[in-house]
């Protein structure tokens, strides 16, 4: 071992040790590793920041922006709703929801797909009395399996495609992962449909309340041309699956009626609606209702990304107490719109602008985001933790579906590179208003971007100094005497074992060159070994920390660290056995 190799290994081992230690954030650890590499001369200064200009960064950031826009369309829930009558058993719910999130994860980032399905699973749990702990972990694992199917489904696929280009001169294509990934996804979901029995009974998680919002009251006008003009109250409530209630109808400018379910709705009716904020938003979009409180703010107009919605609680000494929005002239004096009110233990059926606020009321206000903190302080309100409240949004989210489809077609037929296609898709999504610039920047996982940008030069340094060949030689010696598929299985297992400690992106950056070296030493093709690394790095089913999807469901599902082994260990064995066989079948070892 040369001095340069020893220094490269020292930096790598130190970085891995800090990852495992866990006291410092992984992005900071990666930056410290890069800095150490520069100081010790392992990473040339002129190449120190080349990782941040790599197309991997563009693909991952763009794919997440596209995922966020698709999530806002509500198309997934629309497609799943008709299947609800067939989802009467826990196994059927796991099969349908798990299959749906798996399929969606093939086309958008798996973390984005899972975020779409968590609230949906919570709703099914409440309606069917199924413990949510039996649903959420299978959804997480299904999203990881679905990410294996295409290039953009998960970060390891994107990174291993880039590493193949360095090693063999050509990256993996969009659907090169499909034969193996699809087989693993189908077999994995089939296992989850029966394996959910290994999970614990319901435990209420600390974060579960974040997905079980209490009902708000808001007002919406039924405009002429709405599909629910001349339909009944029951028809409108059925559209929302009874998650939204028509509390009152305002007619003849001021007359308030408490309607029966058979009442007919007319153009111009003002409907007082009660329900979860996001369910209210979905109903308004589907029925083409117009939010009453959503009006242009006075004085100079604001750009869409300057306007936001904030949830706040009215404090005891607030100037709102005992007064109404109409009395205080909220829009004229404070430049905010009142969109909704929630009052514990009491239904609000009167006009919102005339509701006299009480201490403890939760209100949804719309206004300029840069002045909102001062406005809330002036009103005597305490902002709540940011939640996904979408009342008052003006969106063209549906455009994100054809934009994504066009990007996929361009990549599939190799008309443009992946990075260009998805960067263009993300740009068009912002341009069309499906996401604002502010939301776009919030969507991009900047810690992951820093991690990848900092670790790429370190990975290249280990390769350049010959360190990867040394590790590959060690693993090759372990595989001596085994059939080629045994060496492939060892590579997959090592990648799967390392992922909980390194993060899946870091695992690929470290393991891909090693896997290619193992293949070279054994006179085998590198492609199946690179595929094995991608599978192993994407399939962390044993811990809640190796992948963001597992972490995301831990709180809402009430899971403990050891719960992941119950379902994850047999699923991991299945992936190793089936995955090794499928890789050898579709990517010949010799």
NORHUGI-V842679 format. One record per residue. RES is the residue in one letter. PHI is phi as a letter, one per 20 degrees, with the letter a starting at -180 (* if undefined). OMEGA is omega in radians with two decimals (NA if undefined). Layout:
# NORHUGI-V842679
RES&PHI&OMEGA, RES&PHI&OMEGA
This chain:
# NORHUGI-V842679
X&*&3.14, X&f&3.11, X&f&-3.13, X&f&3.09, X&f&3.13, X&f&3.12, X&f&3.13, X&f&3.11, X&f&3.13, X&f&3.10, X&f&-3.12, X&f&3.14, X&f&3.11, X&f&3.11, X&f&3.12, X&f&3.13, X&f&3.12, X&f&3.05, X&g&-3.10, X&f&-3.14, X&g&2.99, X&m&-3.12, X&f&3.12, X&d&3.12, X&f&-3.02, X&f&3.12, X&f&3.09, X&f&3.09, X&f&3.13, X&f&3.12, X&f&3.09, X&f&3.10, X&f&3.10, X&f&3.13, X&f&3.10, X&f&3.11, X&f&3.11, X&f&-3.10, X&f&-3.11, X&e&3.10, X&n&3.12, X&f&3.10, X&d&3.09, X&g&-3.08, X&f&-3.12, X&f&3.13, X&d&-3.00, X&f&-3.05, X&d&3.13, X&f&-3.13, X&f&-3.11, X&f&3.09, X&e&-3.12, X&f&-3.10, X&f&3.07, X&g&-3.12, X&f&-3.13, X&f&-3.09, X&f&-3.10, X&f&-3.14, X&f&-3.11, X&f&-3.13, X&f&3.12, X&f&3.07, X&f&3.11, X&f&3.12, X&g&-3.12, X&f&3.14, X&f&3.12, X&f&-3.14, X&g&-3.08, X&f&-3.10, X&f&-3.07, X&m&-3.07, X&f&-3.10, X&f&-3.14, X&f&3.12, X&f&-3.12, X&f&-3.08, X&e&-3.05, X&g&-3.12, X&f&-3.12, X&e&-3.05, X&g&3.13, X&f&-3.12, X&e&-3.06, X&d&-3.05, X&e&3.13, X&d&3.12, X&f&3.13, X&f&3.11, X&f&3.12, X&f&3.11, X&f&-3.11, X&f&-3.08, X&f&-3.13, X&f&3.12, X&f&3.09, X&f&-3.14, X&f&3.14, X&f&3.08, X&f&3.13, X&f&-3.13, X&f&-3.11, X&f&3.10, X&f&-3.01, X&d&2.99, X&c&-3.10, X&g&-3.01, X&f&3.12, X&f&3.09, X&f&3.12, X&f&-3.14, X&f&3.14, X&f&3.10, X&f&-2.97, X&e&-3.12, X&f&3.11, X&f&3.13, X&f&3.11, X&f&3.11, X&f&3.11, X&f&3.11, X&f&3.13, X&f&-3.13, X&f&-3.08, X&f&-3.04, X&e&-3.10, X&m&3.06, X&f&3.09, X&g&-3.09, X&f&3.10, X&f&3.10, X&e&-3.05, X&d&-2.93, X&f&3.14, X&f&3.03, X&g&3.09, X&f&3.11, X&f&-3.13, X&f&3.09, X&f&3.11, X&f&3.09, X&f&3.12, X&f&3.13, X&f&3.12, X&f&-3.13, X&f&-2.90, X&f&-3.12, X&c&-3.12, X&g&-3.00, X&e&-3.07, X&f&-3.10, X&b&-3.09, X&g&3.13, X&g&3.10, X&f&-3.14, X&f&-3.09, X&f&-3.12, X&f&3.05, X&f&3.10, X&f&3.14, X&f&3.10, X&f&3.11, X&f&3.10, X&f&-3.03, X&e&-3.03, X&d&3.09, X&n&-3.14, X&b&-3.13, X&e&2.96, X&f&3.11, X&e&-3.07, X&g&-3.04, X&d&3.05, X&f&-3.12, X&e&-2.94, X&f&-3.09, X&g&3.13, X&f&-3.09, X&f&-3.14, X&f&3.10, X&f&3.10, X&f&-3.13, X&f&-3.11, X&f&-3.13, X&f&3.13, X&f&3.13, X&f&3.09, X&f&3.09, X&f&-3.11, X&f&-3.12, X&f&3.06, X&d&-3.07, X&f&3.13, X&g&-3.14, X&f&3.12, X&f&-3.07, X&e&-3.12, X&f&3.02, X&f&-3.05, X&g&2.90, X&c&-3.12, X&e&-3.11, X&e&3.13, X&f&-3.11, X&e&-3.02, X&f&-3.13, X&f&3.14, X&f&-3.13, X&d&3.13, X&c&-3.08, X&f&3.06, X&f&-3.03, X&f&3.02, X&d&2.99, X&d&3.12, X&b&-3.12, X&c&3.10, X&b&3.11, X&e&3.05, X&e&-3.07, X&e&3.04, X&f&-3.11, X&n&3.08, X&f&3.11, X&f&-3.12, X&d&3.00, X&f&-3.10, X&m&2.99, X&e&-3.06, X&e&3.06, X&g&3.14, X&f&3.12, X&f&-3.12, X&f&3.14, X&f&3.10, X&f&3.11, X&g&3.13, X&e&-3.14, X&l&3.13, X&m&3.04, X&e&3.10, X&c&-3.13, X&d&3.00, X&e&-3.05, X&f&-3.10, X&b&3.06, X&c&3.11, X&d&-3.14, X&c&3.09, X&l&3.05, X&m&-3.06, X&b&-3.08, X&f&-3.12, X&d&-3.13, X&c&2.99, X&e&-2.93, X&e&2.93, X&e&-3.05, X&f&-3.09, X&e&-3.13, X&f&3.14, X&e&3.14, X&e&-3.13, X&c&3.09, X&g&-3.12, X&n&3.08, X&f&2.98, X&d&-3.08, X&d&3.01, X&e&-3.01, X&d&3.10, X&c&3.12, X&r&3.05, X&f&-3.03, X&g&-3.11, X&f&3.06, X&f&3.07, X&f&3.13, X&f&-3.14, X&f&3.14, X&f&-3.13, X&f&3.12, X&f&-3.08, X&f&-3.10, X&e&3.14, X&l&3.07, X&e&-3.14, X&d&-3.13, X&f&-3.06, X&f&-3.06, X&f&-3.07, X&e&3.12, X&c&3.10, X&f&3.12, X&f&-3.10, X&f&-3.13, X&m&-2.98, X&f&3.13, X&f&-3.13, X&d&3.03, X&f&-3.07, X&f&-3.09, X&f&3.08, X&e&-3.10, X&d&-3.14, X&b&-3.12, X&d&-3.08, X&c&3.09, X&d&-3.08, X&b&3.13, X&d&-3.14, X&e&-3.12, X&e&-3.06, X&g&-3.06, X&e&-3.14, X&f&3.08, X&f&3.09, X&f&-3.04, X&g&3.13, X&n&-3.14, X&d&3.12, X&d&3.10, X&f&3.13, X&f&-3.13, X&f&-3.09, X&e&-3.08, X&l&-3.05, X&g&-3.07, X&f&-3.07, X&f&-3.04, X&e&-3.02, X&d&3.07, X&l&3.04, X&c&3.05, X&d&3.02, X&e&-3.08, X&d&-3.07, X&a&3.12, X&c&3.03, X&c&-3.14, X&c&-3.06, X&f&3.02, X&m&-3.12, X&b&3.07, X&e&3.14, X&d&-3.10, X&d&-3.12, X&e&3.13, X&f&-3.08, X&f&-3.07, X&f&-3.13, X&d&3.11, X&f&3.08, X&e&-3.02, X&f&3.10, X&c&3.07, X&g&-3.14, X&n&3.07, X&f&3.04, X&d&-3.08, X&c&3.06, X&d&-3.11, X&d&3.07, X&d&3.13, X&a&-3.14, X&f&-3.06, X&f&-3.07, X&f&3.14, X&d&-3.06, X&f&3.12, X&g&3.13, X&f&3.13, X&f&3.13, X&f&3.11, X&f&3.14, X&f&3.14, X&f&-3.10, X&n&-3.14, X&d&-3.13, X&d&3.12, X&f&3.10, X&e&3.09, X&g&-3.05, X&f&3.09, X&c&-2.99, X&e&3.13, X&e&-3.01, X&d&3.07, X&g&3.10, X&n&3.11, X&f&2.98, X&d&-2.96, X&c&2.94, X&d&-2.99, X&f&-3.09, X&g&-3.14, X&f&-3.11, X&f&-3.14, X&f&3.09, X&f&3.10, X&f&3.10, X&f&-3.12, X&f&3.14, X&f&3.12, X&f&3.13, X&f&-3.14, X&f&3.14, X&f&3.14, X&f&-3.10, X&g&3.14, X&e&3.06, X&l&3.11, X&e&3.07, X&b&3.08, X&f&-3.12, X&g&-3.09, X&f&-3.13, X&f&-3.10, X&f&-3.06, X&e&3.00, X&f&3.08, X&f&3.12, X&f&3.13, X&f&3.13, X&f&3.14, X&f&3.12, X&f&3.09, X&f&-3.10, X&f&-3.13, X&e&3.09, X&n&3.08, X&f&3.00, X&c&3.01, X&e&3.10, X&f&3.14, X&f&3.14, X&f&3.12, X&f&3.14, X&f&3.11, X&f&-3.11, X&f&-3.04, X&f&-3.11, X&e&-3.04, X&g&3.06, X&f&3.11, X&f&3.11, X&f&3.11, X&f&3.13, X&g&-3.10, X&f&-3.13, X&f&-3.13, X&e&-3.07, X&e&3.14, X&g&3.10, X&f&3.11, X&f&3.10, X&f&3.13, X&f&3.11, X&f&3.10, X&f&3.09, X&f&-3.05, X&f&-3.13, X&e&-3.12, X&n&-3.14, X&f&3.12, X&f&3.14, X&f&3.12, X&f&3.12, X&f&3.13, X&f&3.11, X&f&3.12, X&f&3.13, X&f&3.11, X&f&3.10, X&f&3.09, X&f&-3.06, X&e&-3.14, X&f&-3.14, X&n&3.09, X&e&3.00, X&f&-3.12, X&g&-3.13, X&f&3.06, X&f&3.08, X&f&3.11, X&f&3.14, X&f&3.11, X&f&3.12, X&f&3.14, X&f&-3.12, X&f&3.14, X&f&3.13, X&f&3.14, X&f&-3.11, X&f&-3.07, X&f&-3.01, X&g&-3.13, X&g&-3.07, X&e&-3.02, X&d&-2.90, X&n&-3.00, X&f&3.11, X&f&3.13, X&f&3.13, X&g&-3.14, X&f&-3.13, X&f&-3.13, X&e&-2.97, X&e&-3.08, X&f&3.10, X&f&3.12, X&f&3.14, X&f&3.09, X&f&3.09, X&f&3.09, X&f&3.13, X&f&3.14, X&f&-3.13, X&f&-3.13, X&e&3.14, X&l&3.13, X&d&3.12, X&f&-3.13, X&f&-3.05, X&g&3.14, X&f&3.14, X&f&3.05, X&f&3.07, X&f&3.13, X&f&3.10, X&f&3.14, X&f&3.14, X&f&-3.11, X&f&-3.11, X&f&-3.10, X&e&-3.00, X&d&3.01, X&e&-3.14, X&d&-2.97, X&e&-3.08, X&c&3.06, X&e&-3.01, X&d&-3.06, X&f&3.14, X&b&-3.10, X&f&-3.14, X&f&3.13, X&f&3.12, X&f&-3.07, X&f&-3.08, X&e&-3.03, X&f&-3.14, X&f&-3.14, X&g&-3.13, X&e&-3.11, X&m&-3.07, X&e&2.97, X&d&-3.08, X&g&-3.06, X&f&-3.14, X&f&-3.08, X&f&3.12, X&f&-3.06, X&g&-3.14, X&e&-3.02, X&f&-3.09, X&f&3.10, X&f&3.10, X&f&3.10, X&f&3.10, X&f&3.10, X&f&-3.13, X&f&3.14, X&f&-3.08, X&f&-3.10, X&f&-3.11, X&f&3.13, X&f&3.13, X&f&-3.13, X&f&3.12, X&f&3.13, X&f&-3.14, X&f&-3.05, X&e&3.11, X&c&-3.07, X&g&-3.07, X&f&-3.12, X&d&NA
